[in-house]
Amino acid sequence: MKQTNRRGFLSAAAALMMGLTGLTPAIAQADSYPTRPITMLVGYKAGGQTDLVGRATAKVLSDQLGVPVNVVNKPGGGGVLAAHELKKAKADGYTLLFHANSVINTEPLMLKRVDFVPDDFEYAGMITAYQTALATQKDAPYNTVAEFVAWAKDNPGFSYGALSPTSRMIMEEIAKANNLDVNIVPLKGGGDMLNALLGNQVALVLSGGIHYKYPDQLKSIAALTTFRHPSAPEVETINEAGYQLGMDSRTTLILPMGTPREMLEKLSTALKAAETDETFAKVVAAANIPIMYMDLDQAKAEMQRSYENNKAIMERAGIEPK
């Protein structure tokens, strides 16, 4: 009985001290975070652009936080598999996903099996932006969407290379608005896309930005983002061309819902260091991916803005999840 009372007294004293210091176990844990290695999921195979940028980001985070940040590739469904795994992970700051935010702001609008919405996750920040564009051969007889449409009317049955349902939708909307006859050629990846372009097998493709690595052979006729691209600032956006189809995709640090804000702030501050990290700059420059940092609050707002923007685009196009 005395032993029980002693334990009760010690427990009460511990609780009192915790209350006096203003700390709860969760806050105390966040304050000391991180104390062990962090797992960074990447939803693509090793070696791709997002994976390379993810690994460079992991190195920056590790240097800033003082613990290893281990990259684990979880390819499948364009990041959907990795996002599902993240959603089930503990909200303790030790599992995060580095991925294009399209897995949340676009994929759910195209696929029924994907039910993510922005409020299902937390965000520690964004670091780079994809330079998605309509790309063609350097010597193609058109430099703008208007010039392409004029050419396409004189060349019915032209071929367009599409890597995804989104890329198919973009051309279908342009074709529908101008009564164009288009042959959409399905492509399986960036390698196929480049081969189709460089081999003059298609007149146009939607490129995630890899075409900028071939400035002497390829060019953009429109940025498919809401901003002009640093790699081709003279090229108009698709919105400027008169088609409200601009959608932005940014690499984002995504965490499970409920992750303490203090942890998100530490990750966001660490991520910002990538802006001035020389090694990181070399990696993204080689891939022609511009650095466009956003902190945790800006990232959350951008996720919601881009989701609503993309949803409106899909609704106007009559796209329903399949």
Beta strands, then each sheet from edge to edge (+ up, - down):
strand 1: 38-42
strand 2: 69-73
strand 3: 95-100
strand 4: 121-129
strand 5: 133-137
strand 6: 158-162
strand 7: 182-186
strand 8: 204-207
strand 9: 218-223
strand 10: 250-256
strand 11: 291-294
sheet 1: 2+ 1+ 3+ 10- 4+ 11-
sheet 2: 7+ 6+ 8+ 5- 9+
end
